[in-house]
Amino acid sequence: MTSGHMFPARLFSRLTVISFLGALAAALVVAPSVSPLAAALHIGLASSVPAKDAHLMTAPTEIRLTFTGKVDVAKAGLELLGPGGTLVATDPLRAVAESNRVAVAKITAKMTSGLYTVKWRAVAADGAQGSGSFTFMYMAPKESRERTFAPVR
């Protein structure tokens, strides 16, 4: 049974054909901008400790970055910025024995309460490059403000 077209009406409605053509056109526009070569030449951050947007009550002693691929730590870098954008001292990134995707930097300065920004850059073993940043909050324990008084007699 046809409705004046070459295809049966129940298989191909006009709306189905228009939807298919729209999706095809969108795919053709997007596909050239995300080539397999471009995707392969990128390294990203898979996870971190402290995690992005973490709220910490204990000061971290290191920044641990896990990347999406093998990282060349000799070409990678990290900056830790404290409250007000002040640079916080860290050791250089170093490789860890358990994974070639992980790099760690020891924090060598005392941390105060506030928002911290980690800026990282990485170069993969295959030359791919990536960079980014994330923040975390550290809330130092409040110092005891209680004073000891001798009892009144």
Secondary structure, DSSP 8 states (H G I E B T S, - for coil): -BSSSSSBTTT--HHHHHHHHHHHHHHHHHGGGS-HHHHHTB--EEEEES-TT-EESS--SEEEEEESS-B-TTT-EEEEE-GGG-EE-B---EEETTEEEEEEEEB-S---SEEEEEEEEEEBTTS-EEEEEEEEEE---------------
